[in-house]
Amino acid sequence: MGTFHTSHFDSMSNYSVEEMLNAIQNIDPDVIFIEAREEYYKQFGVVDGPVDMCITYCYCQDNSIPVEMIDYWKVTDDSYKQNTTTDDRDDHIHQNIMEKLKLYDDKKVLIVCGFGHLYPQMNRLLDEGLIKENPTHISRLFKSDGNKFEYPSSICDVWEQRAFFYAHTYPESIQADESISDEVKSQWPVDKNNWFYDSQMEYCDLFKTDQLYR
């Protein structure tokens, strides 16, 4: 299932967080794979993916749905460019998906990722021999059951951890890495004035009041 990341919070996108969560609920998966890096979750307890991935993770926590993390990217002089999707990255994501699928034989697995990864991953799965199906009435998946929309209960805590990670923890590790050039390091300054952190925490104003749009 493709997602829009921050664009979910723009009403012009016609794809709200509520619709995203409705689809997850209506698909009713046994397990969900999300676009976040497992290594940093294990090391720091942070869900380092985009905002829609953090929301999906928290939804899973509220509904006792197992979560697996499948993203891959590294900051190096050779491979790093901000906000890009590459074949190498999608190859690694595909490898992660295939390894995780071995853990869930005969289970309904929902892979949630940004639209930039949707077709690259779908094509790789078809190349593996998986079969494409065309369910009818797809639009119904995004409809609510009539309940009032609420964000998952732990989203502010999870999002605060993510904001701090990208404002301080991750930039500090990059600045300390002698293998990374100054040019690349300049793209990852430590957030000394908390400008980035504060800008990210503005999302919590939406979360706390269950607002869908900025």
LINJOFEN-V922593 format. One record per backbone hydrogen bond with DSSP energy under -1.0 kcal/mol. NH is the residue of the N-H (numbers start at 1). CO is the residue of the C=O. If there is no record, write none. Layout:
nh->NH co->CO
nh->NH co->CO
//
This chain:
nh->3 co->113
nh->7 co->4
nh->8 co->5
nh->9 co->6
nh->10 co->7
nh->13 co->10
nh->14 co->11
nh->20 co->16
nh->21 co->17
nh->22 co->18
nh->23 co->19
nh->24 co->20
nh->25 co->21
nh->26 co->22
nh->27 co->23
nh->28 co->24
nh->30 co->108
nh->31 co->108
nh->32 co->66
nh->33 co->110
nh->34 co->68
nh->36 co->34
nh->41 co->37
nh->42 co->38
nh->43 co->39
nh->44 co->40
nh->45 co->41
nh->46 co->40
nh->54 co->50
nh->55 co->51
nh->56 co->52
nh->57 co->53
nh->58 co->54
nh->59 co->55
nh->60 co->56
nh->61 co->57
nh->62 co->58
nh->63 co->59
nh->65 co->60
nh->68 co->32
nh->70 co->34
nh->71 co->36
nh->80 co->76
nh->90 co->86
nh->91 co->87
nh->92 co->88
nh->93 co->89
nh->94 co->90
nh->95 co->91
nh->96 co->92
nh->97 co->93
nh->98 co->94
nh->99 co->95
nh->100 co->96
nh->101 co->97
nh->103 co->100
nh->104 co->101
nh->107 co->104
nh->110 co->31
nh->112 co->33
nh->113 co->1
nh->115 co->3
nh->117 co->114
nh->121 co->117
nh->122 co->118
nh->123 co->119
nh->124 co->120
nh->125 co->121
nh->126 co->122
nh->127 co->123
nh->128 co->124
nh->129 co->126
nh->130 co->125
nh->140 co->137
nh->141 co->138
nh->142 co->139
nh->143 co->140
nh->155 co->152
nh->158 co->154
nh->159 co->155
nh->160 co->156
nh->161 co->157
nh->162 co->158
nh->163 co->159
nh->164 co->160
nh->165 co->161
nh->166 co->162
nh->167 co->163
nh->168 co->164
nh->169 co->164
nh->170 co->165
nh->172 co->168
nh->173 co->169
nh->174 co->170
nh->175 co->171
nh->176 co->172
nh->177 co->174
nh->180 co->177
nh->185 co->181
nh->186 co->182
nh->187 co->184
nh->188 co->185
nh->191 co->167
nh->192 co->190
nh->194 co->191
nh->198 co->194
nh->199 co->195
nh->200 co->196
nh->201 co->197
nh->203 co->200
nh->204 co->201
nh->205 co->202
nh->207 co->203
nh->208 co->204
nh->211 co->206
nh->214 co->9
//
